[in-house]
Amino acid sequence: MSEPDHYFTARPASEDERRRLRVRLAGRDVEVEVARGVFSPGALDKGTAVLLDEVADPPPSGTFLDLGCGWGPLALSLGLRSPAATVWALDVNERALDLCRRNAAALGLDGVRAATTVDIPADTRFDAIWSNPPIRVGKAVLHDLLRTWLPRLAPEGVASLVVQKNLGSDSLQRWVAAELAMGCERRASSRGFRVLEVRHRQGG
């Protein structure tokens, strides 16, 4: 099923046909709004599902980031698990941001804020980052994205990334450790995906 555009474009060219989708997030069956031109519009992506199954629970409150939010499964899960938290849902895709914003509102998640890079204050630090990063944007763009956001973890914060093994999860793990000088360990391996945990190195 090819798309006339990519989910990582700011303004998708495909027709904005909205539809409802029932998914299970944070132990709840919920209904969300999805559309073509965003990441995984037909179902909960397999990698995202692995991350949600394997990731450690977020703190009950704090400031969180969903890096590359799409229609919002990670941001919504963070909001459902930690209603007192502020959850920044970051994407370049305007349709994805609108969907995430509408889905959060429908679920009463006032703490979820769908945003572009310029909307997030430069001094914001994150107690948790969850991401199914956009591997298909290419290595240079992906590395720039991670170089920008992973160092903005709070001192005790943890970033959890899910990456398909055959799309370079092991090489990405080595790159984070070497290039960003951050701790990067494999938390889980499931269904062809790795879940990586990134932290600031103690004393670093």
C-alpha positions, 0 to 999 in steps of 0.5 A: 500500500503505497502513499503519495507522500511520506508521513515525515512531510509537513503537509501530506498530499494524500486526501485527509480522510478521517476514520475511527480506530479502536486500539488498546492503550495503557490497559484501556480500549479506546477509540482514536481518529486516524488518517492517511498521510501519517505513520501507521494509519491502519493499526497500532504499529508493531514496533510501537506495540512492542515498546508499549509492552516492554517500556518501564512505567513513566513517573507519575508526574513530570515532563515527557516527550513523544518524539515523532508522535504520529496520531499519538499512541505513545503520547496518549499512553503516557497521558493515560498512565500519568495524568498529572504529567505534561506530555509534549507530542512532537512531529513535523506532520501537521495532520499527525499533530491535529490527530494527536491533539484531537485524540488527546482532547477526546480522551480528556488528556489535558496534559498532552500538547501536540507541538512542532520543534519551535513550540517547545521551550528551549530550556525544557528537560524531559523525565521520560522520552518515548519514541518509535523513531522515523528510521526511514528519514535516513541516517543523517536526519535521524542522527540529527533528530536524536542529537537534538532531543536525547541530550535534553533528558533530565539528569535522572530521565530515561529515553526508551526507543524501539527500533527494528533489528534489521533496520539497524537497532544495534548500530544505532545503539553503538552510535548513541553511546559513542556520538552522544556519550550517553548510556544506551542499553538494550531493555528488551528484544521482541518480534524483531524489534529492540527496545533501547534505554538511553540515560545520561552517564553518571558523573558525565 
